[in-house]
Amino acid sequence: MEIKVFGQLTDITGATHLTVPFVTNTEELFSLLTDQYPALSSMTFRIAVNGKLTEGRTPLFPGDVIALLPPFSGG
């Protein structure tokens, strides 16, 4: 799976793009990422799939566009 990484999350992962083994949902993805990058477990971030922010356990499919997004503020 290809994952785009944004903001201060790139400091933790050391990259703007990650490649990880396929998982079937966002909860599994979060677990995989925090196992590989333990500092992510203390960060606040959202997972977007195909341009939409996810809530809870969201199914993932081959070819999905996944992004890790740090908190952002509007104004």
Secondary structure, 3 states (H helix, E strand, C coil): CEEEECCCHHHHHCCCEEECCCCCEHHHHHHHHHHHCHHHHHCCCEEEECCEECCCCCECCCCCCEEEECCCCCC
